[in-house]
Amino acid sequence: MVHCYLNWLVKLCDVCVLFRLDIQRDENEALKVALQTTLAAKEDDIRMYMDMMEEAKKVFIQGIQLVQRNSPHD
């Protein structure tokens, strides 16, 4: 009787472990998707920032060139 109960208990523990493992896999997959989404958004942010910096650089250079053209030459 005790042996039968122990076998049943071991099987129950195995089922619980497998169930928890399955839940953990689902959570890990959800975290992977969230991380990929976040990384993609950050890459877009960085591209936008780099584009803005490039535009600012062009405007700054144009301003310097304009000042140089309009300044009296020695």
Secondary structure, DSSP 4 states (H G I P E B T S, - for coil): -HHHHHHHHHHHHHHHHHHHHHHHHHHHHHHHHHHHHHHHHHHHHHHHHHHHHHHHHHHHHHHHHHHHHHSPP-
